[in-house]
Amino acid sequence: MPPLRAGRRAAGAALLGWLGDRRAPRLCRVSGSPGSGRTHLLAWLIAGGTAPDTPMERRINAFLPADGYGVRAAVWQLGQQLDVPARTPGDLLDRLAADPRRTVICVPELDLALDPVRLVAELLDPLLELPHVRLVVEATSDLVFTAATGPAELDLDDPRWTDRERWDAWCEREGLDPAGYPNPGRALGAEPPRPPAFADLLAGVPLRPDGGPDLPAAGTELLTALWAAAARTGDLGPLAADPLLYVLAEPVAVTAALEGAAPGTAPAALDAAWRAAGPALIDTPQPGVRAHQLRARLLGTDPADPAVAAAAAFAADRLGAAPGRWAARWARRHPGAAAAAPGAGPYRGQWLLADAGGAVHALSPADGTVVGRIAVPGPKPLRALAATPGGSLVLLDAWGGLDLVAPGVASGPTAPGLDPYALDEALARLRAAADGEPLVLAAAPGLPDEAPALGDSGGGVHWYQGGAVLSEKLHTGPVTALAADAAAPGVPLLASGGLDGAVRLWGPGSEPMPEPADRRRCPVTALALGSGPSGLLLAAAWSDGLIRVRRPERPDSVLDLRLGSPAGGLSLVGDVLLVGLDEGPLALDLRD
């Protein structure tokens, strides 16, 4: 733990004692008069409680610096830190309820939230209803928590939490008057900040030669202060129309202002895009990356409303010049996408997308246009699908059943490959080798004589080759994602992802790599392997919304990106990454 100044060792020891005591109340309230050091004490606790080597009984799992936060931004921020996708308080509560591990959340400056009473009622108090959640908050006593009776109280105006001898020594070292005991703020002569008025801030924005506001020259601090002032008044004024103002300011302030504004105040396209991208925007520090995130969501705006479509087109164009290593090419609204796969055989150069009901569509990677609907038996909800070079489709339904859809006469020419009878036999052998239920499939377009690979609920990955099944247990727990490609002519390469958060590479017929190619704390949701102009590409997505693209031969090539919701499908066509989101598919141009 870092040192505590101003004689506050006793207060720090009390907080650590509360953290380590399983019988202690699950709510601890840190209070005191202005200047008493409440925020400083919680900053000390966070610094020590989030270090990598912190013991479990002292660990802080997430913290919310509540100054200026509304409910929406608070949910997005906590979701990011806890590795769970969440847009609403209900989303966050459902995810945390499903994970019974102890979760400690620290909330400094709760009194300075956009609406502290609402933040407690809609988010923090419901969190305390979960028996494994603990909260330590900096708050005054008039904020009512109903879910936890008899909270622990740490009032920093109480002299017992400040050692007088150490206080005097601190004052002497700093040249301060010890008469302010036990309030460090009084000793330092600190005054509370005064929020500037919206009009005064607006007058400080520099102007271009043509008289318009020079937003990049205004700087992040001034633009953020403008949004914060708008949040206090509920009036966005001229902020609402210009998308540059959205991405150049700190996302928390923008989110709070949009949340508190009257309906219709902000253009519908921008408001909808901000909500969709919000969980990604909230913790992204680079304005250029935020521009790409927001633009990606604007491209998917519902074109049915001409005014909305026009506003979206203007905003996307305004944001399109942002530099970066990726940019959205197109987005389409196609809600309910449950499975995705690269096309092969007669579907070569297309992307196959299955909706929640099991209907399968073929999309053009160039612009996302639906170029055909594929007749499948049922249809029924699918876990996965794979297209073989011979023109057959393999469907894995939600109950673990495998269906083979043979190519029809009208489907066009196919590449050489396993005929449907040989493929059916291979699938039967793969199914028999599975340890538990089959969960994922992947076909390798560059290997026409091979059946799709299969991943199961026991952590095993299976490959059919030369009439035999090759199997490896690659994960602890179920395999949740699978991709296949040719590492070289005739040489298969599989990438698997699991509930254990690991991404592994395996060339069937050889030993798997001893260490994961990647590992994070949340489950893998999608994988893609592809050979682009610059070599092999591996893309992986996790349940918290992170997508990571890398070239395995180049360790320095890692690209991390977020779009605001988890990807349920990935596919690579050259250097274009196709991403399946709940709201619909999205294509990204990757740049070296």
C-alpha positions in Angstrom: 0.0 0.0 0.0 1.3 3.5 -0.7 1.9 5.8 2.4 -0.9 7.9 3.9 -0.1 11.5 4.8 -1.6 13.9 7.4 -1.8 11.3 10.2 -4.5 9.3 8.4 -2.9 5.8 9.0 -5.7 5.0 11.4 -8.4 5.7 8.8 -6.5 3.6 6.2 -6.3 0.7 8.7 -10.0 1.0 9.4 -10.8 0.7 5.6 -8.5 -2.3 5.2 -10.1 -3.9 8.2 -13.5 -3.5 6.7 -12.3 -5.0 3.4 -10.8 -8.0 5.1 -13.7 -8.7 7.5 -16.3 -11.0 5.9 -18.8 -10.2 8.7 -18.6 -6.5 8.1 -21.5 -4.6 6.5 -21.4 -4.7 2.8 -21.6 -0.9 2.5 -19.0 1.4 3.9 -19.7 5.1 3.8 -16.7 7.6 4.0 -18.0 11.0 5.1 -16.7 14.3 6.5 -16.8 18.0 5.9 -15.3 19.6 2.7 -11.5 19.3 2.7 -11.5 16.4 5.2 -9.6 14.2 2.7 -12.4 11.8 1.7 -11.4 11.6 -1.9 -7.7 11.4 -1.0 -8.4 8.4 1.2 -10.3 6.5 -1.4 -7.7 7.3 -4.0 -5.2 5.7 -1.7 -7.4 2.7 -1.3 -7.9 2.3 -5.1 -4.2 2.7 -5.7 -3.4 -0.1 -3.3 -6.5 -2.3 -4.1 -6.0 -2.5 -7.8 -2.3 -3.3 -7.9 -1.5 -6.7 -9.6 -0.2 -8.3 -6.5 -3.0 -7.1 -4.1 -4.3 -10.0 -1.9 -7.8 -11.1 -2.7 -9.2 -9.8 0.7 -7.9 -6.3 -0.2 -8.8 -6.2 -3.9 -10.9 -3.4 -5.4 -12.6 -4.9 -8.5 -13.9 -1.6 -10.0 -14.1 2.1 -9.1 -16.4 4.8 -10.3 -15.1 8.4 -10.0 -18.7 9.7 -9.8 -18.0 13.4 -10.4 -20.2 14.3 -13.4 -21.5 10.8 -14.0 -25.0 9.9 -14.9 -26.5 6.4 -14.6 -25.7 5.5 -18.2 -22.1 6.4 -18.1 -21.7 4.7 -14.7 -23.1 1.5 -16.1 -20.8 1.6 -19.1 -17.7 2.4 -17.0 -18.3 -0.4 -14.5 -19.1 -2.8 -17.3 -15.7 -2.0 -18.9 -13.8 -2.6 -15.6 -15.7 -5.7 -14.7 -15.3 -7.2 -18.2 -19.0 -7.6 -18.8 -21.0 -6.1 -21.7 -23.7 -3.8 -20.2 -25.8 -0.9 -21.6 -28.4 -0.6 -18.8 -28.4 -1.2 -15.0 -30.4 -4.4 -15.7 -27.7 -5.7 -18.0 -25.0 -5.1 -15.4 -27.0 -6.6 -12.6 -27.8 -9.7 -14.6 -24.2 -10.3 -15.5 -23.0 -9.8 -11.9 -25.7 -12.0 -10.5 -24.5 -14.8 -12.7 -21.0 -14.6 -11.3 -21.0 -15.2 -7.5 -17.4 -14.1 -6.9 -16.8 -11.3 -4.4 -17.0 -8.0 -6.1 -15.8 -4.8 -4.4 -16.7 -1.4 -6.0 -15.3 1.9 -4.8 -17.3 5.1 -5.6 -15.4 8.4 -4.8 -17.2 11.7 -5.1 -20.7 10.3 -5.1 -22.1 13.7 -4.0 -20.8 15.2 -7.3 -22.6 12.9 -9.6 -25.0 14.4 -12.1 -28.0 13.2 -9.9 -26.6 11.3 -6.8 -30.1 10.2 -5.6 -30.9 8.7 -9.0 -27.5 7.0 -9.3 -28.1 5.4 -5.9 -31.7 4.4 -6.6 -31.2 3.0 -10.1 -27.7 1.4 -9.8 -25.8 1.4 -6.6 -28.6 0.3 -4.3 -29.6 -2.5 -6.6 -26.0 -3.6 -6.8 -26.0 -4.1 -3.0 -29.0 -6.4 -3.3 -26.5 -8.9 -4.7 -25.0 -10.7 -1.7 -21.5 -10.9 -3.1 -21.2 -7.2 -3.9 -19.6 -4.7 -1.5 -19.5 -0.9 -1.9 -17.3 1.7 -0.4 -18.7 5.2 -1.2 -17.7 8.8 -0.4 -21.1 10.3 0.4 -23.1 12.5 2.7 -25.5 10.8 5.1 -28.7 12.0 3.2 -28.2 9.5 0.4 -30.4 6.6 1.3 -29.3 3.0 0.6 -32.1 0.6 1.4 -30.4 -2.7 0.4 -27.9 -2.7 3.2 -28.9 -1.9 6.8 -26.4 -0.6 9.3 -23.5 0.5 7.0 -20.0 0.9 8.3 -19.4 4.6 8.8 -16.0 6.4 8.6 -16.4 10.1 9.5 -13.1 11.8 8.8 -14.2 14.7 11.1 -13.9 12.3 14.0 -10.4 12.9 15.6 -9.9 9.2 16.3 -9.1 8.6 12.6 -6.3 11.1 12.6 -3.2 10.6 14.7 -2.4 14.1 16.2 1.3 13.5 16.5 1.6 12.5 12.9 -0.6 15.4 11.9 1.6 17.9 13.6 4.7 16.3 12.0 3.0 16.6 8.5 2.1 20.2 9.1 5.6 21.0 10.1 7.1 19.4 7.1 4.7 21.1 4.7 4.8 24.5 6.5 1.1 24.4 7.3 -1.0 25.6 10.3 -1.8 22.6 12.5 -4.8 24.5 13.9 -7.0 23.0 11.1 -6.9 19.5 12.7 -8.2 17.1 11.6 -9.1 18.7 8.2 -6.3 18.8 5.7 -8.2 21.1 3.4 -8.4 23.8 6.0 -4.7 23.4 6.7 -4.0 23.8 3.0 -6.4 26.7 2.5 -8.3 24.9 -0.3 -11.5 26.4 -1.7 -14.2 24.5 -3.5 -14.2 24.9 -7.3 -16.9 27.0 -9.0 -18.5 25.6 -12.1 -18.3 28.1 -14.9 -21.5 29.1 -16.8 -22.2 27.7 -20.3 -22.2 31.1 -22.0 -18.9 32.0 -20.5 -17.4 28.7 -21.7 -18.9 29.1 -25.2 -17.4 32.6 -25.5 -13.9 31.0 -24.9 -14.1 28.8 -28.0 -11.6 30.1 -30.6 -13.0 31.1 -34.0 -11.8 30.2 -37.5 -11.2 33.0 -40.1 -14.7 32.4 -41.5 -16.2 33.1 -38.0 -17.1 29.5 -37.2 -16.0 27.8 -34.0 -12.5 26.2 -34.3 -13.3 23.0 -32.3 -9.9 21.3 -32.5 -8.2 24.5 -31.3 -10.6 24.8 -28.3 -9.0 21.7 -26.7 -10.5 18.8 -24.8 -10.8 20.6 -21.4 -12.9 23.5 -22.7 -15.2 21.3 -24.8 -15.7 18.9 -21.9 -16.5 21.8 -19.6 -19.1 22.9 -22.2 -20.8 19.5 -22.1 -20.7 19.4 -18.3 -22.4 22.8 -18.1 -25.0 21.6 -20.6 -25.6 18.5 -18.4 -26.3 20.8 -15.4 -28.9 22.8 -17.3 -30.3 20.1 -19.5 -29.9 22.4 -22.5 -27.4 21.3 -25.2 -27.6 24.5 -27.2 -25.4 24.5 -30.3 -23.6 21.3 -29.1 -26.2 18.9 -30.4 -25.6 19.2 -34.1 -21.9 18.9 -34.7 -20.4 15.4 -34.3 -16.9 16.7 -33.8 -18.0 18.1 -30.5 -19.1 14.6 -29.5 -15.7 13.0 -30.1 -13.4 15.8 -29.1 -14.7 16.1 -25.5 -14.4 13.5 -22.7 -17.1 10.8 -23.2 -18.4 10.9 -19.7 -19.5 14.6 -20.0 -21.1 14.0 -23.4 -23.0 10.9 -22.1 -24.3 12.8 -19.0 -25.5 15.7 -21.1 -27.3 13.5 -23.6 -28.9 11.5 -20.8 -30.2 14.6 -19.1 -31.4 16.4 -22.3 -35.0 16.5 -23.3 -36.1 14.0 -26.0 -35.4 15.3 -29.4 -32.8 17.8 -28.3 -30.0 15.9 -30.0 -30.2 14.7 -33.6 -31.7 11.2 -33.5 -28.9 9.7 -35.6 -26.1 11.0 -33.3 -28.0 10.1 -30.1 -28.7 6.5 -31.3 -25.1 6.1 -32.5 -23.7 7.4 -29.2 -25.9 4.9 -27.3 -24.8 2.0 -29.5 -21.1 2.9 -29.3 -21.2 4.1 -25.7 -19.7 1.2 -23.8 -16.7 1.4 -26.1 -16.5 5.2 -26.2 -16.6 5.7 -22.4 -13.0 4.6 -21.7 -11.3 5.4 -25.0 -8.8 8.3 -24.5 -8.0 9.1 -28.2 -10.4 11.4 -30.0 -9.4 9.8 -33.4 -10.4 6.4 -32.2 -13.7 7.7 -30.7 -14.4 9.2 -34.2 -14.1 5.8 -35.8 -16.2 4.2 -33.1 -19.0 6.7 -33.5 -18.8 6.7 -37.3 -19.1 2.9 -37.4 -22.4 3.2 -35.6 -23.6 6.1 -37.7 -23.2 4.0 -40.8 -25.7 1.5 -39.4 -28.4 4.1 -38.7 -31.8 3.0 -39.9 -32.2 4.5 -43.4 -36.0 4.4 -43.3 -36.2 8.0 -41.9 -34.6 10.3 -44.6 -33.8 13.0 -42.0 -32.0 10.5 -39.8 -30.2 9.0 -42.7 -29.1 12.5 -43.9 -27.9 13.5 -40.5 -26.0 10.2 -40.2 -24.4 10.7 -43.6 -23.3 14.2 -42.6 -21.9 13.1 -39.3 -20.1 10.1 -40.7 -18.5 12.2 -43.4 -17.5 14.8 -40.8 -15.8 12.1 -38.8 -14.3 10.2 -41.7 -11.0 12.0 -41.9 -9.8 10.7 -38.5 -6.5 8.8 -38.8 -6.2 5.3 -37.4 -5.4 1.7 -38.1 -9.0 0.8 -38.9 -12.1 2.4 -40.4 -15.7 1.3 -40.9 -16.5 0.5 -44.5 -20.2 -0.2 -44.1 -22.8 -1.3 -41.5 -26.2 -2.9 -41.9 -29.1 -3.3 -39.6 -29.8 -7.1 -39.4 -30.8 -7.7 -35.8 -30.6 -11.1 -34.2 -27.5 -12.4 -36.0 -26.7 -15.7 -34.1 -23.9 -17.3 -36.3 -21.6 -16.2 -39.1 -19.1 -17.9 -41.4 -17.0 -17.1 -44.5 -18.5 -18.4 -47.7 -16.9 -21.1 -49.8 -17.8 -23.1 -52.9 -20.8 -21.4 -54.6 -20.8 -18.8 -51.8 -17.1 -18.0 -52.2 -16.4 -14.3 -51.6 -19.6 -13.9 -49.6 -20.4 -13.9 -45.9 -23.0 -16.2 -44.5 -25.1 -14.9 -41.6 -27.8 -16.8 -39.6 -30.4 -15.0 -37.7 -31.9 -16.0 -34.3 -34.5 -18.2 -36.1 -32.0 -20.0 -38.2 -32.6 -18.4 -41.5 -29.3 -18.1 -43.5 -28.5 -15.1 -45.7 -25.5 -14.5 -48.0 -24.1 -11.0 -47.8 -21.7 -9.1 -50.1 -18.5 -8.2 -48.2 -18.2 -5.1 -50.5 -21.2 -3.3 -49.2 -23.3 -5.6 -47.0 -26.0 -6.1 -49.5 -28.0 -9.3 -49.0 -27.4 -11.3 -52.2 -29.4 -14.4 -51.4 -31.3 -16.4 -48.9 -30.2 -20.1 -48.5 -32.8 -22.7 -48.0 -32.1 -24.7 -44.9 -34.1 -27.4 -43.1 -36.3 -26.1 -40.4 -35.1 -23.5 -40.0 -34.2 -23.7 -36.3 -31.9 -21.8 -34.0 -28.2 -22.3 -34.8 -25.1 -22.3 -32.8 -22.7 -22.3 -35.8 -22.5 -22.9 -39.5 -19.7 -23.7 -42.0 -19.5 -23.6 -45.8 -17.3 -26.2 -47.4 -15.5 -25.7 -50.7 -17.6 -28.5 -52.2 -20.7 -26.3 -51.8 -22.3 -28.0 -48.8 -23.4 -26.2 -45.7 -22.9 -27.7 -42.2 -25.4 -26.4 -39.6 -25.0 -26.9 -35.8 -28.3 -26.3 -34.1 -28.9 -25.0 -30.5 -29.4 -28.6 -29.3 -26.1 -29.9 -30.6 -27.5 -31.6 -33.8 -25.6 -31.5 -37.0 -27.4 -31.0 -40.4 -25.8 -31.2 -43.8 -27.3 -29.1 -46.7 -26.0 -30.5 -50.0 -25.5 -28.0 -52.8 -28.4 -27.8 -55.2 -28.2 -27.7 -59.0 -29.0 -24.0 -59.0 -26.3 -23.1 -56.6 -23.6 -22.8 -59.3 -20.2 -24.5 -59.8 -18.3 -25.8 -56.8 -14.7 -26.5 -56.1 -13.4 -30.0 -55.6 -14.1 -31.3 -52.2 -15.7 -34.1 -50.1 -19.0 -35.2 -51.6 -22.0 -35.1 -49.3 -21.8 -38.8 -48.5 -18.1 -38.6 -47.5 -18.8 -35.4 -45.6 -21.7 -36.9 -43.7 -19.5 -39.8 -42.6 -16.8 -37.4 -41.5 -19.3 -35.4 -39.5 -20.5 -38.6 -37.8 -17.0 -39.5 -36.8 -16.3 -36.0 -35.5 -19.6 -36.1 -33.5 -18.6 -39.4 -32.0 -15.2 -38.1 -31.0 -16.6 -35.1 -29.2 -16.3 -34.9 -25.4 -19.8 -33.7 -24.6 -21.9 -31.5 -27.0 -20.6 -30.0 -30.2 -20.6 -26.2 -29.8 -18.7 -24.6 -32.7 -17.7 -25.4 -36.3 -15.2 -24.0 -38.8 -14.3 -24.9 -42.3 -11.0 -24.1 -44.1 -11.7 -22.6 -47.5 -8.1 -23.3 -48.7 -8.4 -27.1 -47.9 -11.1 -28.5 -50.2 -10.7 -32.1 -49.2 -11.2 -31.6 -45.5 -14.3 -31.6 -43.3 -15.1 -28.7 -41.0 -13.4 -28.7 -37.6 -15.5 -29.2 -34.5 -15.1 -27.8 -30.9 -17.0 -29.3 -27.9 -18.2 -28.6 -24.4 -15.3 -30.5 -22.9 -12.6 -28.2 -24.3 -11.7 -30.5 -27.2 -11.0 -29.6 -30.8 -11.4 -32.3 -33.5 -10.2 -32.5 -37.1 -11.0 -35.2 -39.7 -8.1 -36.1 -41.9 -7.4 -39.2 -44.1 -10.3 -41.1 -42.6 -9.3 -40.5 -39.0 -10.2 -38.0 -36.4 -7.3 -36.0 -34.7 -8.3 -34.5 -31.3 -6.7 -32.3 -28.8 -8.0 -30.9 -25.5 -7.1 -27.3 -25.8 -9.2 -25.5 -23.2 -10.4 -25.7 -19.6 -14.1 -25.7 -20.1 -16.1 -25.4 -23.3 -14.7 -24.3 -26.7 -16.7 -21.1 -27.6 -15.1 -20.1 -31.0 -13.3 -21.8 -33.8 -11.6 -20.7 -37.1 -9.7 -22.7 -39.7 -7.4 -21.9 -42.6 -4.4 -23.2 -44.5 -1.1 -22.2 -42.9 0.6 -23.3 -46.2 -0.7 -25.3 -49.2 -2.4 -28.4 -47.8 -1.4 -27.6 -44.2 -4.3 -26.9 -41.8 -4.2 -24.4 -39.0 -6.9 -24.1 -36.4 -7.6 -21.3 -33.9 -9.8 -22.1 -31.0 -11.2 -19.9 -28.2 -12.7 -20.9 -25.0 -14.8 -20.0 -22.0 -11.4 -19.8 -20.2 -10.6 -16.7 -22.3 -7.7 -18.4 -24.1 -7.0 -18.3 -27.8 -4.9 -21.3 -29.0 -3.3 -22.3 -32.3 -3.0 -25.9 -33.4 -1.8 -27.6 -36.6 -3.5 -31.0 -36.7 -0.9 -33.7 -36.8 1.5 -31.7 -34.7 1.6 -30.7 -31.1 -0.4 -27.6 -30.1 1.5 -24.5 -29.2 2.4 -24.8 -25.5 1.2 -21.4 -24.6 -2.0 -19.6 -25.7 -1.6 -17.1 -28.5 -3.7 -14.8 -26.3 -5.6 -14.9 -23.0 -7.9 -12.6 -21.2 -10.3 -12.8 -18.2 -13.5 -13.2 -20.2 -14.8 -15.8 -22.7 -13.9 -15.7 -26.4 -17.0 -15.2 -28.5 -15.6 -15.3 -32.1 -12.5 -16.0 -34.1 -11.3 -15.5 -37.7 -8.2 -16.7 -39.6 -7.4 -15.3 -43.0 -4.5 -14.7 -45.4 -4.4 -11.1 -46.5 -2.0 -9.2 -48.8 0.4 -8.8 -45.8 0.2 -12.4 -44.5 -1.7 -14.4 -42.0 -4.2 -12.6 -39.8 -5.9 -13.7 -36.6 -8.8 -11.9 -35.2 -10.3 -12.7 -31.8 -13.3 -11.2 -29.9 -14.2 -11.5 -26.2 -17.4 -11.2 -24.3 -16.6 -7.7 -23.0 -16.5 -6.3 -26.5 -12.8 -6.2 -27.2 -11.7 -7.3 -30.7 -8.0 -8.0 -31.1 -6.4 -8.4 -34.6 -2.8 -9.6 -34.9 -0.4 -11.0 -37.5 1.2 -14.1 -35.7 4.5 -13.6 -37.4 4.7 -9.9 -36.2 4.3 -9.6 -32.4 4.2 -5.8 -32.7 1.2 -5.8 -35.0 -1.5 -6.0 -32.3 -4.6 -3.9 -32.9 -7.3 -3.6 -30.2 -10.6 -2.1 -31.0 -14.1 -1.8 -29.5 -17.4 -1.1 -31.1 -19.8 -1.0 -28.2 -21.1 -4.5 -28.0 -19.6 -8.0 -28.2 -19.0 -9.7 -31.6 -20.8 -13.0 -32.2 -19.1 -13.6 -35.5 -15.9 -12.7 -37.3 -14.6 -13.3 -40.8 -11.7 -12.1 -42.8 -11.8 -11.3 -46.5 -8.4 -10.0 -47.4 -7.8 -7.1 -45.1 -11.5 -6.5 -44.5 -12.8 -7.7 -41.1 -16.5 -8.6 -41.0 -18.0 -8.3 -37.6 -21.3 -9.8 -36.5 -22.9 -7.6 -33.8 -26.4 -8.0 -32.2 -27.6 -5.0 -34.1 -26.2 -6.3 -37.5 -23.1 -6.9 -39.5 -20.3 -4.3 -39.9 -17.2 -4.3 -42.2 -13.9 -2.8 -41.1 -11.0 -1.9 -43.3 -7.8 -2.9 -41.5 -4.7 -0.7 -42.1 -1.1 -1.5 -41.2 
